[in-house]
């Protein structure tokens, strides 16, 4: 019998990716570059005329795009650009003063970018990338031919079907022990070897599959290099799945345009990636406080004010109140207008909330219901994406749970201005920021005002959406913070992103951790998730464990389909609030890590391979992370309160007990409900402050010495940088401080071998 899939629910996404055409039996169409001849060399780039197995003539360009970065292009036309460039430029190549292209008769052509070199052999064609010492980092696969003479891997070339070119492709040889990570917010295992990431933003319906809300066509290798693809197309990366020793790229675009980026460490790769795209935007400091949501339930002005008063009365640290869908009228979630019944005086409410020290975030999205009073005027003005007949494309963006919608055409400047006008009015009333939900719903067969198809627009649409909202927020409020669900290449300029609608389970919390680590290794340092999970009500223990994870994440928000207010979990309120207070106590350390992340591109929530790239286990241990450089966090992913934690090389101190543990091994962590497995690097100086109701710029801080050896720390804040240097002198720890902060105390954790006292010099 033929295989029959199980009868489980299947979601048909309104914006499913188009499939590549399949060649008919016996049809040719697979072509590979076999040889090339030099056409031009300008010192930083070479252009070559290539011949393929299909007797095509294509153009290959290999050039320096920055120190340690080499760009490779394959196309019919040297001027070809990725089709997504019609809407937005994803990559901006730089220059490198030391670049050169060495061309000598009979020798390979060498393109030199300093830490990275490309070696090109013309006949037969082959491309290899090395470090400055000549060690191979990665090279093109030479092709896997089976016993029948058929090619089993995709060559450097392109494919046609029905007489039309449909995709370009490239293949890289992979070492047997090589690990690969990145690709955006992927919820599967951190090492993507054996997986097949598709660059297509989905409404993922959770965080436990390879479907992702945020795709980034960038991956990092444990061998010390990265590969970045410049395309908004639904490209596919076969990471050693079809053939264990080959990474294959399929790019359904007008050009294959990729960059090889030198490391050797992940932070160095991400730093160079930022130079090609953009630096991460640092959120305003208040954004690092707790965000508490209304939940996915009917809300009102009085309920919001009561929520705010209760938070302050109970001493729960909180800086942001998030109002989800029901700040608008039920059934009118696309109008961007306050519910006049439940929110009769929004400006007064916002003033009162600001007086209590709260910022206010509103939920919104780029879809307009066809039943909305805003729909017809916007449709007549041409503000929506169109279908093939030139009519507004009315799409089932809500999967049948809400009326079909028009999708704001953000390639149309007039539509952008109209849309921003709706938001500007709310910002002027006192709204501080927006949660930019959805934006994954551009159908493949839609047509944009600038002529782009939905296929070409789909992934980059989210960048246009977040750009539009960020720009008007900056105009009115002086910052560009958005709390975004979907993103794409270069999306680190949108400074807050969260993992979407995950389930309430320990397993879902585990996959959420994996998504955050992968996204951090894709260049996005400021990331969050719905503490407690989104769908359903968490058990008391899961609520606490997830809140602890949230409190030790780059950003933290309590949100779900049911309430996540701590007092609604009375049996465990104390433990959940204690986790938030720990976050606020650590704020000098956390904000310093955030400033460093914005400057360097290295994530705040650091997979172990960020700091220990030479350790093979660090590329696999994906349920723990370093928060900043000195705190190792291992969220409790087991309801039994026991888990295995890998401690990398060095010495680590249990934050709760002061026990000293040697690294390079797994340890068993058994923690009661009020403690998250948390370890501190031996010798670390951790700056802390008194935990208040809101995030402030403290004048005074305390330094906590773990181990009491020589060490340094830099405390970054809005008032400047404070440096502390600790020096061990026998049984005394002497600490010298320079900068605006006053260090009012030095606490020495009672660790074996620690000094007896500290002296502030």
ABEGO torsion letter per residue (X at the ends): XBBBBBBBBBBBBAABBBBBBBBBBGBBGBBBBABBBBABBAGABBBBBBBBAAGBBBBBBBBBAEBGBBBBBBBABAABBBAAAAABBABBBBBBAABBBBBBBGBBBBBBAEABBBBBBAOBBBBBBBBAAGBBABBBBAEBBBAAGBBABBBBEBBBBGGBBABBBBBBBBBAABBBBEGEBBABBABABGBBBBBBBBBAGEAABABBABBBBBBBBAAGBBBBBBBABBBBBBBGAABAABBBBBBBBABBBBBBBBOABAAAAAAAAAAABBBBBBBBAAAABBBBBAEBBBBBAAAAAAAAAAAAAAGBBBABBBBBAAABBBGAAAAGBBBAAABABAAAAAAAAAAAGBBBBBBBBABBBAABAAAAAAAAAGABBBBAAGBBBBBBAAGGABBBBBBBBAABAAAAAAAAAAAAAAAAAGBABBBBBEGAABBAABBBAAGBBAAAAAAAAAAAAAAAAAAAAAAAAGBABBBBABBBBGAAABABBBAEBBBBBAAAAAAAAAAAAAAAAAGBABBBBBBGEABEBBBAAAAAAAAAAAAABABBBBBBABBABAAABAAAAAAAAAAAAAAAAAAAAAAAAAAAAAAAGBBABBBAAAABAABAAAAABAABBBBEAABBBBBBABAAGBBBBBBBBEBBBBAAAGBBBBBGBBBBBBBBAABBBBBBBBGBBBBBBBBBABBBBBABBBBBBBGGBBBBBBBBBAAEBBBBBBBBBEABBBBBBBEABBBABBBBBBBBGBBABBBBX
